[in-house]
Amino acid sequence: MPNHVCLGATLGCTMAMGGTSKLMVVVPHMTLTDGKLAANIMDHLPFANIMPFPICQAPANPTVIAATAAALGTPTPAACVPNTPVPWVPGSLTVLLDNMPALNKSSILPCMWGGVISIQVEGQVTHQIP
């Protein structure tokens, strides 16, 4: 059974280079998991919940397009600008947090530039949810 995800979880992206990001829970759901703010699938907003990764190599990212153009067509990674307008999927199938599925480690978040964000470290290891 996967662990419940909370504030400070470590995120990875298939298009990121050079590191990870952290999940922020800015709208407190008033539910704690292991003493930290618990997350649900609606915690997906760029720069509010999803912090930028160090470098992005997604060809559709506007910063990568600009850097590649400046390099005369040579593919050039650039700053990450997360574009995550849709919620995490699937979330917990049985546990709701503020009337939305709770976020668990098996959830993923598509970035519109082409990457897929996943949860590498949940932020806590004591509370499991289906």
FIFI-997784 format. One record per residue: residue number from 1; z, y negated, x of N, C-alpha, C in turn. Coordinates in steps of 0.1 Angstrom, whole numbers, padded with zeros to 4 digits, always signed. Last residue first. Example, Ala and Ser with C-alpha at 12.3 -4.5 7.8 and 13.67 -1.06 7.14 Angstrom:
BEGIN
+-----+-------+-------+-------+-------+-------+-------+-------+-------+-------+
! seq !  n.pz !  n.py !  n.px ! ca.pz ! ca.py ! ca.px !  c.pz !  c.py !  c.px !
+-----+-------+-------+-------+-------+-------+-------+-------+-------+-------+
!   2 ! +0071 ! +0022 ! +0128 ! +0071 ! +0011 ! +0137 ! +0079 ! +0000 ! +0129 !
!   1 ! +0078 ! +0057 ! +0132 ! +0078 ! +0045 ! +0123 ! +0078 ! +0033 ! +0132 !
+-----+-------+-------+-------+-------+-------+-------+-------+-------+-------+
//
This chain:
BEGIN
+-----+-------+-------+-------+-------+-------+-------+-------+-------+-------+
! seq !  n.pz !  n.py !  n.px ! ca.pz ! ca.py ! ca.px !  c.pz !  c.py !  c.px !
+-----+-------+-------+-------+-------+-------+-------+-------+-------+-------+
! 130 ! +0006 ! -0035 ! -0046 ! -0007 ! -0027 ! -0048 ! -0019 ! -0036 ! -0048 !
! 129 ! +0026 ! -0048 ! -0020 ! +0021 ! -0049 ! -0034 ! +0008 ! -0041 ! -0035 !
! 128 ! +0056 ! -0049 ! +0000 ! +0043 ! -0044 ! -0003 ! +0039 ! -0046 ! -0017 !
! 127 ! +0075 ! -0067 ! +0022 ! +0072 ! -0066 ! +0008 ! +0057 ! -0061 ! +0006 !
! 126 ! +0078 ! -0069 ! +0050 ! +0088 ! -0061 ! +0042 ! +0084 ! -0059 ! +0028 !
! 125 ! +0062 ! -0084 ! +0067 ! +0060 ! -0070 ! +0067 ! +0070 ! -0062 ! +0058 !
! 124 ! +0044 ! -0115 ! +0068 ! +0056 ! -0108 ! +0066 ! +0053 ! -0093 ! +0065 !
! 123 ! +0019 ! -0123 ! +0076 ! +0029 ! -0133 ! +0076 ! +0043 ! -0127 ! +0073 !
! 122 ! -0003 ! -0105 ! +0078 ! +0001 ! -0110 ! +0065 ! +0012 ! -0121 ! +0065 !
! 121 ! -0029 ! -0107 ! +0099 ! -0015 ! -0105 ! +0099 ! -0010 ! -0112 ! +0086 !
! 120 ! -0056 ! -0109 ! +0090 ! -0053 ! -0100 ! +0101 ! -0038 ! -0097 ! +0102 !
! 119 ! -0076 ! -0111 ! +0063 ! -0062 ! -0113 ! +0067 ! -0059 ! -0104 ! +0078 !
! 118 ! -0109 ! -0127 ! +0066 ! -0100 ! -0116 ! +0063 ! -0086 ! -0119 ! +0068 !
! 117 ! -0139 ! -0142 ! +0057 ! -0125 ! -0144 ! +0062 ! -0117 ! -0132 ! +0057 !
! 116 ! -0171 ! -0140 ! +0066 ! -0162 ! -0134 ! +0057 ! -0148 ! -0135 ! +0064 !
! 115 ! -0199 ! -0164 ! +0068 ! -0188 ! -0156 ! +0074 ! -0180 ! -0150 ! +0062 !
! 114 ! -0217 ! -0181 ! +0056 ! -0221 ! -0167 ! +0060 ! -0210 ! -0159 ! +0065 !
! 113 ! -0210 ! -0204 ! +0044 ! -0219 ! -0205 ! +0056 ! -0223 ! -0191 ! +0061 !
! 112 ! -0192 ! -0199 ! +0025 ! -0206 ! -0201 ! +0021 ! -0216 ! -0203 ! +0032 !
! 111 ! -0171 ! -0172 ! +0030 ! -0174 ! -0185 ! +0034 ! -0189 ! -0188 ! +0031 !
! 110 ! -0151 ! -0150 ! +0010 ! -0164 ! -0154 ! +0016 ! -0165 ! -0169 ! +0019 !
! 109 ! -0123 ! -0133 ! +0017 ! -0127 ! -0146 ! +0012 ! -0141 ! -0149 ! +0019 !
! 108 ! -0105 ! -0103 ! +0008 ! -0114 ! -0111 ! +0016 ! -0118 ! -0123 ! +0010 !
! 107 ! -0075 ! -0082 ! +0007 ! -0084 ! -0092 ! +0001 ! -0093 ! -0099 ! +0012 !
! 106 ! -0056 ! -0066 ! +0018 ! -0070 ! -0060 ! +0016 ! -0080 ! -0070 ! +0010 !
! 105 ! -0032 ! -0079 ! +0017 ! -0039 ! -0078 ! +0030 ! -0053 ! -0073 ! +0028 !
! 104 ! -0031 ! -0099 ! -0013 ! -0026 ! -0088 ! -0004 ! -0036 ! -0087 ! +0008 !
! 103 ! -0020 ! -0123 ! -0036 ! -0029 ! -0121 ! -0024 ! -0023 ! -0109 ! -0016 !
! 102 ! -0019 ! -0117 ! -0071 ! -0012 ! -0120 ! -0058 ! -0022 ! -0116 ! -0047 !
! 101 ! -0039 ! -0130 ! -0097 ! -0036 ! -0119 ! -0088 ! -0029 ! -0124 ! -0075 !
! 100 ! -0022 ! -0154 ! -0118 ! -0033 ! -0150 ! -0110 ! -0029 ! -0138 ! -0101 !
!  99 ! +0002 ! -0163 ! -0129 ! -0009 ! -0158 ! -0138 ! -0022 ! -0155 ! -0131 !
!  98 ! +0019 ! -0166 ! -0107 ! +0014 ! -0178 ! -0115 ! +0002 ! -0175 ! -0123 !
!  97 ! +0009 ! -0136 ! -0097 ! +0017 ! -0147 ! -0092 ! +0012 ! -0160 ! -0098 !
!  96 ! +0009 ! -0102 ! -0106 ! +0004 ! -0115 ! -0108 ! +0014 ! -0125 ! -0103 !
!  95 ! -0002 ! -0070 ! -0097 ! +0009 ! -0080 ! -0095 ! +0003 ! -0094 ! -0096 !
!  94 ! -0024 ! -0054 ! -0099 ! -0013 ! -0052 ! -0108 ! -0002 ! -0062 ! -0107 !
!  93 ! -0043 ! -0058 ! -0080 ! -0048 ! -0054 ! -0093 ! -0037 ! -0053 ! -0104 !
!  92 ! -0043 ! -0085 ! -0057 ! -0036 ! -0073 ! -0063 ! -0041 ! -0071 ! -0077 !
!  91 ! -0077 ! -0093 ! -0045 ! -0063 ! -0096 ! -0048 ! -0056 ! -0083 ! -0054 !
!  90 ! -0103 ! -0088 ! -0038 ! -0100 ! -0087 ! -0052 ! -0086 ! -0092 ! -0055 !
!  89 ! -0110 ! -0122 ! -0030 ! -0112 ! -0110 ! -0039 ! -0107 ! -0098 ! -0031 !
!  88 ! -0102 ! -0157 ! -0033 ! -0101 ! -0144 ! -0025 ! -0104 ! -0133 ! -0035 !
!  87 ! -0124 ! -0180 ! -0051 ! -0111 ! -0173 ! -0047 ! -0113 ! -0161 ! -0038 !
!  86 ! -0149 ! -0203 ! -0037 ! -0145 ! -0192 ! -0046 ! -0132 ! -0185 ! -0041 !
!  85 ! -0154 ! -0221 ! -0017 ! -0152 ! -0226 ! -0030 ! -0148 ! -0215 ! -0040 !
!  84 ! -0152 ! -0226 ! +0013 ! -0147 ! -0215 ! +0006 ! -0144 ! -0219 ! -0009 !
!  83 ! -0160 ! -0234 ! +0042 ! -0166 ! -0237 ! +0029 ! -0163 ! -0225 ! +0020 !
!  82 ! -0148 ! -0249 ! +0072 ! -0147 ! -0239 ! +0062 ! -0153 ! -0243 ! +0048 !
!  81 ! -0162 ! -0257 ! +0099 ! -0160 ! -0265 ! +0086 ! -0159 ! -0254 ! +0075 !
!  80 ! -0159 ! -0255 ! +0133 ! -0158 ! -0248 ! +0121 ! -0155 ! -0258 ! +0109 !
!  79 ! -0182 ! -0268 ! +0157 ! -0169 ! -0269 ! +0150 ! -0170 ! -0261 ! +0137 !
!  78 ! -0206 ! -0244 ! +0171 ! -0200 ! -0257 ! +0169 ! -0187 ! -0256 ! +0161 !
!  77 ! -0230 ! -0226 ! +0190 ! -0219 ! -0227 ! +0182 ! -0213 ! -0241 ! +0182 !
!  76 ! -0265 ! -0228 ! +0191 ! -0253 ! -0234 ! +0197 ! -0241 ! -0234 ! +0187 !
!  75 ! -0296 ! -0216 ! +0199 ! -0284 ! -0214 ! +0190 ! -0272 ! -0219 ! +0197 !
!  74 ! -0319 ! -0240 ! +0208 ! -0311 ! -0229 ! +0213 ! -0298 ! -0228 ! +0205 !
!  73 ! -0332 ! -0263 ! +0198 ! -0334 ! -0250 ! +0192 ! -0326 ! -0238 ! +0197 !
!  72 ! -0322 ! -0284 ! +0213 ! -0337 ! -0281 ! +0212 ! -0339 ! -0267 ! +0208 !
!  71 ! -0297 ! -0291 ! +0210 ! -0299 ! -0282 ! +0221 ! -0314 ! -0277 ! +0221 !
!  70 ! -0297 ! -0304 ! +0186 ! -0295 ! -0312 ! +0198 ! -0298 ! -0304 ! +0210 !
!  69 ! -0300 ! -0281 ! +0169 ! -0311 ! -0291 ! +0170 ! -0309 ! -0300 ! +0182 !
!  68 ! -0274 ! -0270 ! +0173 ! -0286 ! -0263 ! +0177 ! -0298 ! -0272 ! +0178 !
!  67 ! -0258 ! -0290 ! +0162 ! -0257 ! -0287 ! +0176 ! -0269 ! -0279 ! +0181 !
!  66 ! -0267 ! -0289 ! +0135 ! -0269 ! -0301 ! +0143 ! -0268 ! -0298 ! +0158 !
!  65 ! -0260 ! -0262 ! +0128 ! -0274 ! -0267 ! +0127 ! -0276 ! -0279 ! +0136 !
!  64 ! -0233 ! -0264 ! +0132 ! -0240 ! -0255 ! +0140 ! -0255 ! -0259 ! +0140 !
!  63 ! -0226 ! -0281 ! +0111 ! -0223 ! -0285 ! +0125 ! -0231 ! -0277 ! +0135 !
!  62 ! -0235 ! -0266 ! +0088 ! -0242 ! -0279 ! +0092 ! -0239 ! -0284 ! +0106 !
!  61 ! -0240 ! -0232 ! +0089 ! -0230 ! -0242 ! +0091 ! -0237 ! -0255 ! +0095 !
!  60 ! -0259 ! -0212 ! +0091 ! -0260 ! -0221 ! +0080 ! -0250 ! -0232 ! +0080 !
!  59 ! -0252 ! -0196 ! +0114 ! -0265 ! -0204 ! +0114 ! -0266 ! -0214 ! +0103 !
!  58 ! -0220 ! -0195 ! +0126 ! -0228 ! -0193 ! +0115 ! -0240 ! -0202 ! +0114 !
!  57 ! -0202 ! -0198 ! +0146 ! -0215 ! -0195 ! +0151 ! -0224 ! -0192 ! +0139 !
!  56 ! -0174 ! -0220 ! +0153 ! -0182 ! -0212 ! +0143 ! -0196 ! -0210 ! +0149 !
!  55 ! -0142 ! -0223 ! +0167 ! -0156 ! -0224 ! +0168 ! -0163 ! -0215 ! +0158 !
!  54 ! -0115 ! -0222 ! +0155 ! -0119 ! -0230 ! +0167 ! -0134 ! -0233 ! +0167 !
!  53 ! -0113 ! -0226 ! +0119 ! -0113 ! -0217 ! +0131 ! -0117 ! -0226 ! +0143 !
!  52 ! -0094 ! -0248 ! +0097 ! -0107 ! -0244 ! +0105 ! -0103 ! -0234 ! +0116 !
!  51 ! -0074 ! -0233 ! +0071 ! -0075 ! -0242 ! +0083 ! -0088 ! -0238 ! +0091 !
!  50 ! -0071 ! -0231 ! +0039 ! -0078 ! -0224 ! +0049 ! -0081 ! -0235 ! +0060 !
!  49 ! -0057 ! -0249 ! +0022 ! -0052 ! -0235 ! +0024 ! -0058 ! -0228 ! +0037 !
!  48 ! -0069 ! -0273 ! +0029 ! -0056 ! -0273 ! +0023 ! -0050 ! -0259 ! +0025 !
!  47 ! -0093 ! -0267 ! +0043 ! -0084 ! -0277 ! +0048 ! -0071 ! -0279 ! +0041 !
!  46 ! -0106 ! -0251 ! +0013 ! -0108 ! -0255 ! +0027 ! -0099 ! -0267 ! +0031 !
!  45 ! -0086 ! -0230 ! -0008 ! -0092 ! -0243 ! -0006 ! -0094 ! -0247 ! +0009 !
!  44 ! -0073 ! -0208 ! -0016 ! -0086 ! -0206 ! -0009 ! -0092 ! -0219 ! -0005 !
!  43 ! -0053 ! -0195 ! -0035 ! -0050 ! -0202 ! -0022 ! -0062 ! -0201 ! -0013 !
!  42 ! -0059 ! -0179 ! -0055 ! -0063 ! -0193 ! -0057 ! -0060 ! -0201 ! -0044 !
!  41 ! -0046 ! -0155 ! -0052 ! -0061 ! -0156 ! -0048 ! -0066 ! -0170 ! -0049 !
!  40 ! -0014 ! -0165 ! -0037 ! -0023 ! -0157 ! -0047 ! -0037 ! -0160 ! -0044 !
!  39 ! +0015 ! -0161 ! -0016 ! +0002 ! -0166 ! -0019 ! -0005 ! -0158 ! -0030 !
!  38 ! +0049 ! -0172 ! -0012 ! +0039 ! -0162 ! -0014 ! +0026 ! -0168 ! -0018 !
!  37 ! +0068 ! -0187 ! +0013 ! +0060 ! -0190 ! +0001 ! +0049 ! -0179 ! +0000 !
!  36 ! +0094 ! -0165 ! +0026 ! +0083 ! -0174 ! +0028 ! +0075 ! -0176 ! +0015 !
!  35 ! +0113 ! -0145 ! +0022 ! +0117 ! -0158 ! +0025 ! +0107 ! -0168 ! +0028 !
!  34 ! +0098 ! -0122 ! +0015 ! +0105 ! -0122 ! +0028 ! +0109 ! -0136 ! +0032 !
!  33 ! +0083 ! -0143 ! -0006 ! +0081 ! -0129 ! -0001 ! +0087 ! -0129 ! +0013 !
!  32 ! +0090 ! -0163 ! -0034 ! +0091 ! -0161 ! -0020 ! +0088 ! -0146 ! -0017 !
!  31 ! +0076 ! -0185 ! -0057 ! +0079 ! -0171 ! -0054 ! +0079 ! -0169 ! -0039 !
!  30 ! +0067 ! -0210 ! -0061 ! +0081 ! -0208 ! -0064 ! +0085 ! -0193 ! -0063 !
!  29 ! +0043 ! -0217 ! -0053 ! +0043 ! -0208 ! -0064 ! +0057 ! -0205 ! -0069 !
!  28 ! +0034 ! -0248 ! -0040 ! +0044 ! -0237 ! -0040 ! +0044 ! -0230 ! -0053 !
!  27 ! +0006 ! -0255 ! -0026 ! +0011 ! -0256 ! -0040 ! +0022 ! -0245 ! -0041 !
!  26 ! +0001 ! -0247 ! -0001 ! +0004 ! -0261 ! -0003 ! +0010 ! -0263 ! -0017 !
!  25 ! +0001 ! -0225 ! +0022 ! +0004 ! -0224 ! +0008 ! +0009 ! -0238 ! +0005 !
!  24 ! -0023 ! -0216 ! +0047 ! -0013 ! -0226 ! +0042 ! -0011 ! -0224 ! +0027 !
!  23 ! -0031 ! -0194 ! +0072 ! -0031 ! -0196 ! +0058 ! -0020 ! -0206 ! +0054 !
!  22 ! -0047 ! -0201 ! +0103 ! -0035 ! -0198 ! +0095 ! -0038 ! -0201 ! +0081 !
!  21 ! -0071 ! -0185 ! +0125 ! -0066 ! -0196 ! +0117 ! -0054 ! -0192 ! +0110 !
!  20 ! -0082 ! -0175 ! +0159 ! -0079 ! -0173 ! +0145 ! -0075 ! -0186 ! +0138 !
!  19 ! -0108 ! -0175 ! +0184 ! -0095 ! -0175 ! +0179 ! -0094 ! -0173 ! +0164 !
!  18 ! -0135 ! -0175 ! +0194 ! -0124 ! -0181 ! +0202 ! -0110 ! -0183 ! +0194 !
!  17 ! -0155 ! -0179 ! +0166 ! -0154 ! -0175 ! +0180 ! -0141 ! -0182 ! +0185 !
!  16 ! -0164 ! -0166 ! +0134 ! -0155 ! -0174 ! +0142 ! -0156 ! -0169 ! +0157 !
!  15 ! -0176 ! -0150 ! +0116 ! -0185 ! -0160 ! +0123 ! -0177 ! -0168 ! +0133 !
!  14 ! -0156 ! -0135 ! +0104 ! -0167 ! -0128 ! +0111 ! -0176 ! -0137 ! +0119 !
!  13 ! -0123 ! -0146 ! +0110 ! -0136 ! -0148 ! +0103 ! -0147 ! -0141 ! +0111 !
!  12 ! -0088 ! -0142 ! +0102 ! -0099 ! -0140 ! +0111 ! -0112 ! -0142 ! +0103 !
!  11 ! -0055 ! -0155 ! +0099 ! -0068 ! -0152 ! +0093 ! -0078 ! -0150 ! +0104 !
!  10 ! -0021 ! -0149 ! +0094 ! -0031 ! -0151 ! +0104 ! -0045 ! -0146 ! +0098 !
!   9 ! +0002 ! -0167 ! +0073 ! -0006 ! -0155 ! +0076 ! -0017 ! -0158 ! +0086 !
!   8 ! +0015 ! -0189 ! +0065 ! +0015 ! -0186 ! +0079 ! +0008 ! -0174 ! +0083 !
!   7 ! +0026 ! -0177 ! +0034 ! +0024 ! -0189 ! +0042 ! +0025 ! -0185 ! +0057 !
!   6 ! +0016 ! -0143 ! +0028 ! +0024 ! -0155 ! +0025 ! +0020 ! -0166 ! +0035 !
!   5 ! +0008 ! -0113 ! +0011 ! +0004 ! -0123 ! +0020 ! +0012 ! -0136 ! +0017 !
!   4 ! +0022 ! -0080 ! +0008 ! +0020 ! -0093 ! +0002 ! +0017 ! -0104 ! +0013 !
!   3 ! +0005 ! -0052 ! +0023 ! +0016 ! -0061 ! +0022 ! +0012 ! -0074 ! +0015 !
!   2 ! -0009 ! -0022 ! +0006 ! -0009 ! -0034 ! +0015 ! +0003 ! -0043 ! +0013 !
!   1 ! +0000 ! +0012 ! +0008 ! +0000 ! +0000 ! +0000 ! +0000 ! -0012 ! +0009 !
+-----+-------+-------+-------+-------+-------+-------+-------+-------+-------+
//
